[in-house]
């Protein structure tokens, strides 16, 4: 866990693309919101492995948003139940359930369908919010914390040496956090 945190800080403080980190967080949100072994999560994980995103950020986001999903589970179930009990969609879901692939998707479960719908709807806002937060972090917070003496003490710690091994030639070694 300490290694993943060091990789994330390395990406935030280094030259990693803000878009790659924000996309990793958004996709981690989508995966973390629903149970891990669903068809759409497996597709997203393969997509993450094919495209260029920051894997450490993705893994941390999946872990974080899995915890958040427990807090949101009553609302997720309500969304799934609302969609599944709509009389207008009954024929649509009956038709989808005739295909084997949709049986594997488990969209007949209120939690899985609600998590997929909420995750899909909120994935784009999470991407843009995380992109803004990372930009603000790099401009304001990173330079602000570089001034403190505690940062100098942390540079002498084991965490900093772990961080330094993953960051290589990062801005932290040049004086900014």
TARAKA-V598776 format. One record per run of one state. SS is the DSSP state (A for helix, B for strand, O for the rest). FROM is the first residue (numbers start at 1). TO is the last residue. If there is no record, write none. Layout:
SS;FROM;TO  SS;FROM;TO
This chain:
O;1;1  A;2;13  O;14;17  A;18;33  O;34;38  A;39;50  O;51;54  A;55;84  O;85;86  A;87;97  O;98;99  A;100;105  O;106;109  A;110;145  O;146;148  A;149;154  O;155;157  A;158;167  O;168;170  A;171;174  O;175;177
